[in-house]
Each structure stands twice: as C-alpha cells, then as structure tokens.
Amino acid sequence: MKKLTFLVLTAIMAFLIASCEETVSPKAEFREQYILTCIVDVSSDSVIAILSKTYDVDGLKPEANRVDPAVTSAEITISEGPASFKFSEGERQRTDTSRYTNRQQYYCAKGVRFVGNKDLKIVAKLPNGKVLSSVTTPPPTPEIEFSYKFPNDMVDPTVNWFIAGDYYSASWYPVNKNHFTFPRLSIPYIKDTKSGRTSEQKEIPLYYVKQEGKLVPYYPGPNQTGYCSFEYNAMRTTFKNISEGSTEPTGYILRYIDFELLEFDAPLSTYYSSTKGVMDNFSIRAEEMVYSNISGGLGIFGSCRKTTVRKRLNPYYITSLGYKTVE
C-alpha cells in the first residue's frame, strides 16, 4: 500500500511539474522562476519534494529542452508546530528518458508523522539565497459509517433487499466543501496459478449500465457530498467477474472487501479542479494564471489522507461462487 501511494503521489507531482513548465510562453519575455512541488500524504511516514526552474527555448516547443531544470543543493524543511523535519537529497532512475537522460533529482524527508488538521509549513532555501515557502492544512481523520451492519460484521451482497435496501452506502464526516474526496470499494484477492501466486485487486463500480449488449461499469469520481452508494447488483456482478475466463475458480482466494477514502486538502483540490476542468467554485478561469500557492515562486504544496476500512466477507458467499477463503 505504501509503494502504491508513493507511486500515485509521484505521478501527481510529475503531472504538476509538467503543467507548470508549460505555463511559460517561449515567445513572452522570459523571467526565471523557481517551482516547488510537494504533496504530503499524512498516512505515510515519508514526504517527497521536487525543485525545478523555468527555462527558455528557441522556437515554440518547450519539449525541445534537453537540460534537466531540477534545482539541487537546496535546504528544505517541513514543520508542524514545533516539530520540524529536514529533507535530504536523492536521485533515482527515470522511467521515461525520452527527454532527460540523467537520473531524476528529488528531496525526501523520512520518519515523519503528522497529526492532520494542523498547519504544515514548508520552506525551501535555494543556493542563490532565494526562499520559497507555503502553508497548508491536511485533512483530519474521517469517521466512516456504513448503511447496513451485516451479521457478524461480514459483508454478503446477497443480503435481503427488504432488510438492507438496494445499495451498500458509505458516509463520512467531517465534510469540508473545499476538499475533494475519492471513495473506492475494492476486493483484494490472491490468484493462485501454476506459474505462482499474485496479489490482485478488483474495483467495484457504483453500478453497471447495459450498452450495446455489454455491461459498462461506472466508478466514483471526485466527491463533495460525504457519501456514496454501491448497488448490491454491481457488487455481485463484480465478484463473479473476478474469475471471468478462468475454468478454475478455486484458484482464487478471497477474504475481505476494502473501502478506501482519499481526501485532498484545499490547495490540492483547487489545483485538481483547475487541471481537470471541473466547473465549480474551485475552478480557475482560462484567463487566470495556473493555480499556485507557493510564496516566492510557483508550484503546489498540498496534502492528502488515505483511510482504509477493511471488512470481512461471508465465507459461505465466497465458496458459493467457487472461490476459496483459505490458502
């Protein structure tokens, strides 16, 4: 889970950096600016930050630049109240070397642990004396409740609709209208084949819609309401689809169902909205500058929290599908 979270946040930061680079028109008067990108996952014990700078190119193609704009040898600290953590420099092999061939430079603070719902401050002192800084407030730990308490707290999608209704719903609080949340219901399972065992996951959609004879899944998107509902029919269909195309359902081991809630703080929600084109009170108009909350430069300092609630599955339901519940 930590590896997955690290990869997701790295991908977000790479996207944000690319977006910042493209805001500089090569035909406008060039003005060098520095870009700080840092997304704090308060459920993790490490924080990654990336420093770069704007650059000029001949012509109209920013991608023509082959000189890595990364800024090294800076001093970066992040603090929550009196607790302060210093970043150290690191590098790693790039997955994409089509533009830059050197190793990717980054800064990392390890062994950190933040409470959440308290101000975080980041300060980056560059070798030339310039200072970049920002403040954000991470989301608090949410309280999550479900619409129906199954017997023995074991989820069973075949529950009588007259008792539990047509939907398995989750609600959470507090709800911050300036935050985006991303709910996700999934089934972790082990696939046992002749070539070995693999741990996999199957996401459950909110519902399925039949289009041209095929069932099309619809998954949750950004949420500001504080609740979401999954059709029991969609849950049953997804469970059956796990072994689709396989003649040996006993090669699948299922025990749990996971509800995950990823919450963005206000700055990260605003940036997400501006780049994804969501038209709401977060949206930034086309004639406005790309959103930045970095004092002294450009970029984004934001935070998020991932909360996971794991529920056991009714073993009788799992075995009725031909799957196993024990290894």
N, C-alpha and C positions, 0 to 999 in steps of 0.2 A: 504493500500500500504506500509506504514512504517513497519507494522508487517511482511508482506511478505518479504520485503527487509532484515529485521533483521534476519528472519529465513534462507534466502538464504545465507547471509554472514556468519551466524553461522555454516551452513553446510559446506561452503567452508573452514572455519578455522578448523573445526573438521577434515576434509579431509587432510588439510595441516599438522596438528599436527601428525596425524597417519602416514603420509608419512615420516615425519622427524624421528619419533620413529623407523621406520623400516630401516633407513639408518645405524643404529648401529649394527654391527655384534656381536652376543654374543660370538663368538669364537675369535674375534680380541681383541687386548689389549684394555681394557675398559678405556675410558677417558671421565670423566663427562663434559658435555657441557649444556649450557642453551639455550632454544628455545623461541623466541619471535614471536608471530603471531598477526598481526593487519592489518585488511582490512578496509580502510576508505571509506565509501560511502558519497561523498561530497554533495549528495542531501538529506542526513539525518542530524539530529541535535544531534546524539549521536555516539560514537565510542567505540567498544569493543576490548579489547586486552587480550590475554591469554599467561601466562608464564608457562613454564614447563622445565623439565630437562631430559636428557638421563638417562637410567638406565641399570643395568646389570641383567641377569637372568642365572640360571643354565639350561644348555641344549640349544636347538635350537629354542625354541618357545617364542618369545617376549610377546605373549598374555598370557603367564603363570604369568606375573607380576600382582599382585593384589593391589599394593601400588600406590596410585594416585601420578603421577610425577609433579603435579601442584606446582608452587612456589608462596607463599603468602608473604605479608608484604613488597612488593617492592614499590618503588616510581616511578611512570611513568608519564611523561608529553609529550604532543604533542604541537608543535608550528608552526605557520605560520607567519613569520616575527616577529614583536614584540608581537603578541598575543599568549599567552600560556595558555594551559588548563591542569589541573591535573586530573588524573584518581583516582577513588575511588574503593575499593574492593567490590565485591558482590558474591553471590552464588545463584544457582538455582537447582531445582530437575533435575536429569538426565532422559532423555527419554530412555536410554539404560543402564541398571545396570548389564549386564552380566559380565562386567569386573571390574568396580569400583562401589561401592555401596554408597559412600559418595556423598554429594552434589557437583556439579561442581563449581569450583572457577574461577572467571574472574575479569577483571578490566574494568571500564566504565567511560567515560567522557561524561557528558550531557551538553546540551545547547551550543554545538559547532556549528560554521558555517564557512565554508571555501570558499574562492573565487574560487579556482581552477586555474590551470596553474601557480601556485606559489609553491615553495618548501615547503614541510611539513617535519618536523623533529620530530622523536620520540626518547626519552631517557628513559631507564629503569635502575634504580639503585637498585640492589639486596641487601638483608640484609647482605650478606657477603662482600659487597663493590664492587662486580663486576658490570660493566656497559655495557649494550647493547644499540646500537643506530643504526639509519638508516635514510636515506633521500629519499623522492620520490616526484614526481611532478604529481598532479592529472590532469585528462583531463579537458580541458576548456568546457564551454557550447557550444554545437554544433548548427549550423544553419541547419535546416531541411527543405527541399523543396520537393514538390510532383509533379509528371509528368503532372497532369491534375487538373485544378481548376474547380470543379463542380459548376453548377448554384446555387447561394445562399450558396455556400460552404458546400453543403450537399451531402455526398457520396452516389452514386447509382450505384451498379455493373452492371445494365442493360444499362449503357450508350452506345451509338452507337460506335461500334469499329472503324468506319471510322473517327470519331472525336477524340476519346481518345486512340485508339490503343487496343492491346490485354492485356496490362499489366498496373497495377497501381504501379508506381515506386516511391521510396523514395531515395533521395540523401542527403548527409550531409557533412559538412566541418567545420573546417579544418580536413584533413585526415592525421593521423600520422601512418606511416608504421610500427612503433614499438608498435602500440596498436591494440588489438583485439576489435572489436565491435560486438554486438549481437543484430540484429534487430528482432522485433517481432510485428506482426499485430494481433490484437485480438478483439473479440466482447464481451464487458461486457453486461450482461443481468440479469433480475430478473425472477426467476422461481416461479410462484405462484401456489401452490398446496393446497390440503385440510389440509395437515399437517403444512402448513405455507409457508413463503416466504424465499427464499435463493438467495444470490447474487453469480452468477457464471460467468465463462469466457470461451470462445471458441477461440482457436488459429487458425488463418488462415494459411494454408501452402502456399509455393511458387507455388506449382502445385500438381496435382494428377496424378498418373500413374496407369493404369489398369493392374493388375496382377492376373491371375487365376480367372478372372471374378469379382475381387474386386478392388475398388479404394484405392490406397495406398498413403497417404499424404507424401510430402517431405517438411520439415521445414528448415528455415535458420540456418546455422551454423556460426562458427567464420568468421568474415568478415574483410577484409583489403582494400576493393576497394572503399568504400564510397558510395555505392548504392546497392539496391536490388529491385527486381521486383516480384510482385504477379499477377498471372493470374486472370483476371476477372472471368473466368470459375471456378477457385478454390474458389474465394470469394462467388460466387453464390451457389456453392455446399455446402460450409461450413454454410452459412446462413440457407439453407434448412435442414441441418443435426442437427441443434440445437434442433429441436423438434422431432428428429427421435425416433420412438417407442411410441410417445405420440399421443393420439387421440384428445387432446385439445390444439392446437397451441395458442389459445387466452390466455393461462396461462403463456405466455412468453412475457416479456416487454423489448423492445429493443429501444435504442435511439442513441447510439454512437458507434464509432469504434475508437480503440486506437492504435497508433503506438508508440512503446517503443524502445528506443535505449540504451543499456547498453554498456559502454565503459570501458575497463580495461587500466590502465596505463602500462608503460613498464615493471616494475618488475612483476606485476601480470600476464601480457601477457606471459612473459618468463616462469614463473612457470607453468601457464596453459598449454603452449605448451609442456614443458618438461614432464608433467604428463599425458597429453592426447595423446602424440605420434605424434603430427603434425610435419611433416618434412618440415621445412622452416628455414629461417635464425635465428629463435628463438631457434631451437632445441638444446638440450643438449645431447651429445653422452653418450652411456651406460657406458663408462669407466670413465666419469667425475662424480664429486660429484653432489648430488641433489642441484638444484639451491637455493642459499640463498643470501640475500642482507643485513644481519644483521651483523654489526661490533661488534666483541667481543663474537659472538655466532652463532647460527643457526636460521633459520626461514625466514619469509617473512613479509615485510612491504610494502603494496601496496595500491592502491586506485582505485575507480571506480566511475562512474557517470551514473545515470539513468535519461533519459529525456523522457517525455511522451507528445505526441501531440494528443489531442482528437478532433475528427471530428464528426459533427452531421450526422445522417443518414437521407435519404429522407423518410419521414413518409409514402408516398404513396407506396414505395417499400416494406416497412416493413408490412404494412397492406395487401398488395397483397399476402404475404406469410401466412396470417392468424394470425400474431402476433399483439401485441398491442404496442402503443408508449406512452401511458399514463397509470397511475395507476388507 
